[in-house]
């Protein structure tokens, strides 16, 4: 078209993007104003036409000069957060394929020369004039074009005031439209291709019968439920050899929300980058591949940070404290090593808190087919390729439909979900399980319940209890690797104390009755035999705190040893005893450890 349309009559503003197209939020019907397609600016006027945005000036002979700024672009609303800060403008346009785009643009992005703003618009298909003047006028047009509408902006996706915020729309009804406004330049990877039935027939159907695949898909559904049931953040890690199928599981999980090749991220990133990714996946599933590529010095802290739901507080350019990024999510990981092995490379030990936040699952399902149990007529390698291909071709629809249903049912399902989580935990967690095991069991329960609910709502095509069966198998695999039902930190402490005495018992522990010639150097303590003939190790206080308890609080170690009956207290009840008759020639304080430590069943 080469003609400029007449201004739209008052009360009927021109709208480039019809409200019904592509589920784009349209804040239409602005208050009427004169010449609403024309805006005076400096010595000319902005003209909004069907051919695009132009800047029109007149020369001394009253001849009109038109400068092309960009293809049709609507400024739909002013945006701001609930504190009336983070102001921006809600923009809408179509690309050359007539696909609608919407962007809540932070005005902050216009600082300096606006290059970041233009880059984002160009990336999403807006045509922009090439001259420097056109570029400058585009910034002016976006800032000055009047609108009477306002929208609330939020800086993270997920649940907000009963709505679920997605990059391109908000699902749920409130008095004010809410939009996602991100100034972090990290692009959400949500997308849709194919139909829900395509995904069910080609992805979910082939996942059925394969516990790791079903569990991974169920994780995607579960990630949006944490806020509803009050569950803390946490993750799962598929550990296995190369080509075992663990990455295929990640692709299936990613296909619930978007294109796997774009949705799956890597552990190999900076702490700042990981914080940004976590915030971007709030109330959703963060998928990280190749744990082995993570910095061994930072891997443990990274896992802890993701599960803790908060990044570091940093200073702004003015020195003020910048609000720390926060999130609530589930994360799914894969790699050839687990967190313990990664940290060991840097000479670090995992603590129980880190290990229960990232539950380690052997990707081998035990059927000599890697991560698969039911190959559906293919070889495991063929099935892996088929699943990845199908996930790339059909994705995103199940997650969108799931969120639509969750929003509609949010007020009705929390109590039922909590009861089902309790039921799963009570049925499958061992009766003698520690608090740590119960915490992780409840996370597995959330995944099981989510998968079953998605099946009940017709989103997977799986048979009833498919997701529960998969979650139980994965939970048992985790429990076996975790080392049983007890407290992981206590077991680690006992193993460390045993290991120290096993390594140094013959070389650094001196017989309490030793002669001068039998004395040893680099002594860690003494040994003796009690009246029942049982050997006891008397550890000097310095080696005890610096070596035996290395990496743990010494009081915690003493408490664990006392609890299990391996540390013999003094008559005064204190953990260390005063020992007479040592070669040190004085009363010596020692921690007395019974050799029963080596006969225990908790090894």
Buried (B, 14 or more C-beta within 10 A) or exposed (E): EEEBEEBBEEEEBBBBBEEEEBBBBBBBEBEEEEEBBBBEBEEBBBBBBEBBBBBBBEEEEEEEEBBBBBBBBBBBBBBBBEEEEBBBBBBBBBEEEEEBBBBBBBBEBBEEEBEBBBEBBEEBBBBBBEEEEBBBBBBBBBEEBEBEBBBBBBBBBBBBBEBBBBBBBBBBEEEEBBBBBBBBEEEBBBBBBBEBEBBBBBBBBBBBBBBBBBBBBBBBBBBBBBBBBEBEBBBBBBBBEEEBBBBBBBBBBBBBBBBBEBBBBBBBBEBEEBBBBBBBBBBBBBBBBBBBBBBBEBBBBBBBBBBBBBBEEEEEEEEEEEEEBBBBBBBBBBBBBBBBBBBBEEEBBBBBBBBBBBBBBBBBBEBEBBBBBBBBEBEBBEBBEBBBEBBBBBBBBBBBBBBBBBBEBBEEBBEEBBEBBEEBBEEBBEEEBBEBBBBBBBBBBBBBBBBBBBBEBEBBBBEEEBBBBBBBBBBBBBBEBBBBBBBBBBBBBBEBBBEBBEEBBEEBBBBBEBEEEEEBEEBBBBBBEEEEEEBBBBBBBEBBBEBBBEEBEBEEBBBBBBEBEBBBBBEEEEBBBEBEEBBEEEEBBBBBBBBBBEEEEEE
